[in-house]
Amino acid sequence: MRTLLLIASLLALAGCDSAETELPEPGPNARVALEKVMPADSVLAGLAIAPDGSRYVLDESRGLFLLKPNGQPAQWVLDTEVLGLLVTDVVALDSERLAITVENDGYLLNRTTNLFSSYFCYLPPLPGEGGSDGGGLGSEPISVSQTLRSSGIEVKQRTDSVAYSSETRQLFAQPRTTRLDTGGIAGSELFSFDEQGGQPTSVLSFADPNFIAGGMVASDGARLFAGAQNRVFEITPDGAMRRAQELAPTINITGMARDPTGTIWILDGAGRQLLALSPL
């Protein structure tokens, strides 16, 4: 896990203004076009909506952008390019804190203090290695990565989806593990963390080792929904996938978020747009 980063000079390029983004009434056809407000060559990797209504879109190489009202260009609020970080997803914990993921690791951005710091690690340590941030998975290998690393096989993990439940105060990440010796995919899992971050407190393995969600959202407490390509699945407590919605085949879900009204929005990376889902 990386050490604390204090990068106020790279944050809040124009302050911490509220987005006040004007969105259409939620419904199956609600749409917000992003092609004119985000950089033309941006790769749209994540979506977060804070309780105060602020809406953020993640560019995988540049960092975090705050959407502005009336078709204004999005405000660049976190530059990750200068840090050499490839960011993969974002979720709002509250109106000032956002969790942002990179390979193997997760960071916390505080929009009030302008601090960007290590927050949680979804590549858990081996038994006996411990961890400086508390939590942990106990004394026996549980995750795919721990099992492989305990046998001397190095791995990397990437999650393209992270979610947070304000009701249960849990953070969720959905990593897929890749072996570094063969390049093969070793497994796909769901990790949960408590609000303090640190190491995962539980692991749920998926039957399909190749599954990777482009976005994920917590709804109504313990319900979790994951978007993969143009499909939305509900993740059941036993790790099964129940298909909840299928969207147009041209859509590629690269982010999901829930707004203050409870409406779930998706980020369609291919179409460079936000779409409101029908009730799940």
FILODO-970797 format. One record per residue (C-alpha): y, x, z. Coordinates in steps of 0.25 Angstrom, whole numbers, plus 5000, padded with zeros to 4 digits. Each point is the difference from the previous one (the first is absolute). Example, Ala and Ser with C-alpha at 12.3 -4.5 7.8 and 13.67 -1.06 7.14 Angstrom:
residues 2
+-------+------+------+
| north | east |   up |
+-------+------+------+
|  4982 | 5049 | 5031 |
|  5014 | 5006 | 4998 |
+-------+------+------+
end
This chain:
residues 280
+-------+------+------+
| north | east |   up |
+-------+------+------+
|  5000 | 5000 | 5000 |
|  5014 | 5005 | 4996 |
|  5010 | 5004 | 5011 |
|  5013 | 4992 | 5002 |
|  5010 | 5001 | 4989 |
|  5015 | 4998 | 5002 |
|  5006 | 4997 | 4987 |
|  5012 | 4992 | 5002 |
|  5007 | 5007 | 4988 |
|  4989 | 4994 | 4991 |
|  5001 | 4986 | 5006 |
|  5010 | 4988 | 4998 |
|  5007 | 5006 | 4988 |
|  5010 | 4988 | 5002 |
|  4997 | 4996 | 5014 |
|  4991 | 4989 | 5006 |
|  5006 | 4988 | 4993 |
|  4992 | 4987 | 5000 |
|  4994 | 4996 | 4987 |
|  5004 | 4985 | 4999 |
|  4991 | 4999 | 4988 |
|  5001 | 4987 | 4994 |
|  4986 | 4995 | 4996 |
|  4997 | 4987 | 4993 |
|  4993 | 4989 | 5008 |
|  4986 | 5004 | 5004 |
|  4989 | 4994 | 4990 |
|  4990 | 5004 | 4990 |
|  5010 | 5003 | 4990 |
|  5010 | 5007 | 5008 |
|  5003 | 5014 | 4994 |
|  5010 | 5011 | 5002 |
|  5002 | 5010 | 4989 |
|  5001 | 5015 | 5004 |
|  5001 | 5007 | 4987 |
|  5016 | 5000 | 5000 |
|  5001 | 5004 | 5015 |
|  4990 | 5011 | 5002 |
|  5000 | 5013 | 4992 |
|  4994 | 4999 | 4986 |
|  4989 | 5010 | 5002 |
|  4996 | 4996 | 5015 |
|  4986 | 4997 | 5003 |
|  5000 | 4988 | 5010 |
|  4991 | 5003 | 5011 |
|  5003 | 4991 | 5012 |
|  5008 | 4988 | 5005 |
|  5005 | 4997 | 5014 |
|  5008 | 4988 | 5005 |
|  5006 | 5001 | 5014 |
|  5002 | 4989 | 5010 |
|  5015 | 5000 | 4997 |
|  4997 | 4997 | 4985 |
|  5003 | 5015 | 4995 |
|  4991 | 5003 | 4988 |
|  4995 | 5014 | 4997 |
|  4992 | 5005 | 4988 |
|  4993 | 5014 | 5000 |
|  5001 | 5009 | 4988 |
|  4988 | 5010 | 5002 |
|  5007 | 5013 | 4997 |
|  5015 | 4996 | 5003 |
|  4998 | 4992 | 5013 |
|  5006 | 4988 | 5006 |
|  5010 | 4990 | 4993 |
|  5007 | 4988 | 5007 |
|  5002 | 4988 | 4990 |
|  5014 | 4995 | 4999 |
|  5006 | 4986 | 4997 |
|  5005 | 4995 | 4987 |
|  4992 | 5010 | 4991 |
|  5007 | 5012 | 5005 |
|  4992 | 5013 | 4999 |
|  4990 | 5003 | 5012 |
|  5006 | 5009 | 5011 |
|  4992 | 5013 | 5001 |
|  4998 | 5001 | 5016 |
|  4989 | 5011 | 5001 |
|  4998 | 5012 | 4991 |
|  4985 | 5005 | 5001 |
|  5001 | 5008 | 4987 |
|  5007 | 5011 | 5007 |
|  4989 | 5000 | 5010 |
|  4989 | 5001 | 4990 |
|  4994 | 4987 | 5005 |
|  4993 | 4991 | 4991 |
|  5001 | 4986 | 5007 |
|  4990 | 4989 | 4998 |
|  5004 | 4988 | 5008 |
|  5010 | 4994 | 5010 |
|  5001 | 4989 | 5010 |
|  5011 | 4995 | 5009 |
|  4996 | 5000 | 5015 |
|  5013 | 4994 | 5004 |
|  5014 | 4999 | 4994 |
|  5003 | 5015 | 5003 |
|  4986 | 5007 | 4999 |
|  4992 | 5002 | 4988 |
|  4986 | 5007 | 4999 |
|  4998 | 5008 | 4987 |
|  4987 | 5006 | 4995 |
|  4996 | 5013 | 4993 |
|  4987 | 5006 | 4998 |
|  4992 | 5001 | 5013 |
|  5013 | 4997 | 5008 |
|  5010 | 4990 | 5004 |
|  5015 | 5001 | 5004 |
|  5010 | 4992 | 5007 |
|  5014 | 4998 | 4995 |
|  5010 | 4995 | 5010 |
|  5012 | 4994 | 4992 |
|  5009 | 5000 | 5012 |
|  4998 | 5014 | 5005 |
|  4997 | 5006 | 4986 |
|  4987 | 5007 | 5005 |
|  4988 | 5002 | 4991 |
|  4988 | 5004 | 5009 |
|  4985 | 5001 | 5001 |
|  4995 | 4987 | 5005 |
|  4985 | 4997 | 4997 |
|  4989 | 5008 | 4993 |
|  4989 | 4993 | 4992 |
|  4992 | 5013 | 4999 |
|  4994 | 5000 | 5014 |
|  4996 | 5013 | 5007 |
|  4986 | 5003 | 5002 |
|  4994 | 4997 | 5014 |
|  5005 | 5011 | 5010 |
|  5012 | 5003 | 4991 |
|  5008 | 4990 | 5008 |
|  5014 | 4996 | 4995 |
|  5014 | 5002 | 5005 |
|  5004 | 4986 | 4998 |
|  4990 | 4992 | 5008 |
|  4990 | 4990 | 4995 |
|  4988 | 5005 | 4993 |
|  4986 | 4995 | 4996 |
|  4992 | 5005 | 5012 |
|  4989 | 5011 | 5001 |
|  4991 | 4996 | 4988 |
|  5004 | 5001 | 4985 |
|  5003 | 4986 | 4995 |
|  5008 | 5001 | 4988 |
|  4995 | 5006 | 4986 |
|  5010 | 5011 | 5001 |
|  4995 | 5004 | 5014 |
|  4985 | 4999 | 4996 |
|  5003 | 5009 | 4988 |
|  5008 | 5010 | 5007 |
|  4991 | 5002 | 5011 |
|  4990 | 5005 | 4990 |
|  5010 | 5010 | 4994 |
|  5004 | 4991 | 4988 |
|  5015 | 5000 | 4999 |
|  5007 | 4987 | 4996 |
|  5013 | 4993 | 4997 |
|  5004 | 4986 | 5002 |
|  5010 | 4991 | 4993 |
|  5005 | 4987 | 5003 |
|  5009 | 4991 | 4990 |
|  5001 | 4989 | 5010 |
|  5005 | 4999 | 5015 |
|  5003 | 4987 | 5008 |
|  5005 | 4996 | 5013 |
|  4998 | 4988 | 5009 |
|  5012 | 4997 | 5009 |
|  4991 | 4990 | 5007 |
|  4989 | 5010 | 5004 |
|  5009 | 5012 | 4999 |
|  4989 | 5007 | 4992 |
|  5002 | 5009 | 4988 |
|  4990 | 5000 | 4989 |
|  4997 | 5010 | 4989 |
|  4989 | 5000 | 4989 |
|  4996 | 5014 | 4996 |
|  4990 | 5005 | 4990 |
|  4993 | 5013 | 5003 |
|  4998 | 5010 | 4989 |
|  4991 | 5012 | 5001 |
|  5007 | 5014 | 4997 |
|  4987 | 5006 | 4996 |
|  4996 | 4991 | 4989 |
|  5012 | 4991 | 4998 |
|  4991 | 4988 | 5002 |
|  5005 | 4987 | 5008 |
|  4992 | 5000 | 5013 |
|  5005 | 4987 | 5006 |
|  5011 | 4989 | 5002 |
|  5004 | 4995 | 5014 |
|  5010 | 4992 | 5008 |
|  5006 | 5008 | 5012 |
|  5008 | 4993 | 5011 |
|  5010 | 5007 | 5009 |
|  5008 | 4995 | 5012 |
|  5015 | 5000 | 5000 |
|  5001 | 5014 | 5005 |
|  4994 | 5005 | 4988 |
|  4992 | 5013 | 5002 |
|  4985 | 4999 | 4996 |
|  4993 | 4988 | 4995 |
|  4994 | 4991 | 5011 |
|  4989 | 4993 | 4991 |
|  4994 | 5002 | 4986 |
|  4994 | 4989 | 4991 |
|  4992 | 5005 | 4988 |
|  5000 | 4992 | 4987 |
|  4987 | 4998 | 4993 |
|  5007 | 5005 | 4987 |
|  5003 | 5014 | 5002 |
|  5010 | 5000 | 4988 |
|  5008 | 4989 | 5005 |
|  5015 | 5004 | 5001 |
|  5011 | 4989 | 5002 |
|  5014 | 5002 | 4994 |
|  5006 | 4992 | 5011 |
|  4997 | 4993 | 5013 |
|  5006 | 4990 | 5010 |
|  4997 | 4994 | 5013 |
|  5002 | 4985 | 5001 |
|  4998 | 4990 | 5012 |
|  4996 | 5011 | 5010 |
|  4987 | 5006 | 4996 |
|  4999 | 4995 | 4986 |
|  5000 | 5012 | 4990 |
|  5002 | 4999 | 4985 |
|  4999 | 5011 | 4990 |
|  5004 | 5001 | 4986 |
|  4992 | 5007 | 4989 |
|  5005 | 5000 | 4986 |
|  5002 | 4986 | 4997 |
|  4992 | 4994 | 5011 |
|  5003 | 4996 | 5015 |
|  4989 | 5001 | 5010 |
|  4999 | 4996 | 5015 |
|  4993 | 5010 | 5008 |
|  4990 | 4994 | 5009 |
|  4996 | 5006 | 5014 |
|  4987 | 5005 | 4995 |
|  5007 | 5008 | 4988 |
|  4996 | 4990 | 4989 |
|  5011 | 4995 | 4990 |
|  5003 | 4986 | 4997 |
|  5007 | 4998 | 4987 |
|  5013 | 4992 | 5004 |
|  5008 | 5000 | 4987 |
|  4999 | 5006 | 4986 |
|  5013 | 5003 | 4992 |
|  5003 | 5002 | 4986 |
|  4992 | 5012 | 4994 |
|  5013 | 5008 | 4997 |
|  5003 | 5001 | 5014 |
|  4997 | 5012 | 5008 |
|  5003 | 4998 | 5015 |
|  5006 | 5013 | 5006 |
|  5006 | 4994 | 5013 |
|  5000 | 4988 | 5009 |
|  5009 | 4995 | 5010 |
|  5003 | 4987 | 5008 |
|  5014 | 4995 | 5001 |
|  5006 | 4993 | 5013 |
|  4996 | 4986 | 4994 |
|  4986 | 5004 | 5000 |
|  4999 | 5001 | 4985 |
|  4992 | 5012 | 4994 |
|  5006 | 5008 | 4989 |
|  4993 | 5010 | 4991 |
|  5006 | 5012 | 4993 |
|  4995 | 5000 | 4986 |
|  5001 | 5014 | 4996 |
|  4996 | 4998 | 4985 |
|  5010 | 4989 | 4998 |
|  5011 | 5006 | 5009 |
|  5002 | 4987 | 5008 |
|  4998 | 4993 | 5013 |
|  4992 | 4987 | 5000 |
|  4998 | 4990 | 5011 |
|  4986 | 4995 | 5002 |
|  4995 | 4986 | 5001 |
|  4996 | 4997 | 5015 |
|  4987 | 5008 | 5003 |
+-------+------+------+
end
